[in-house]
Amino acid sequence: MYPKGKVLACTKCSYVLFRTIAGKSLSDNQLKKLLSSKTTPVIKGFRKRDQTTFNAALSLGADGKVSFSKPR
């Protein structure tokens, strides 16, 4: 994976991962953690469409899609 503007792009396939998810820009460390362990710790400051914020962990599915996991 290499940075290419607003995305990380795979050099071996066509997979891309956006740096900004739900209005939150992810740091390089958060992206590395997501790609290496398929999950992140809880990240604060995601934004819903109504502009309210929420905290959630991210997980990377086998299909390459990123999903939220709300903290308990």
Secondary structure by P-SEA (a helix, b strand, c coil): ccccccbbbbccccbbbbcccccccccaaaaaaaaacccccccccccccccccbbbbbbbccccbbbbbbcc
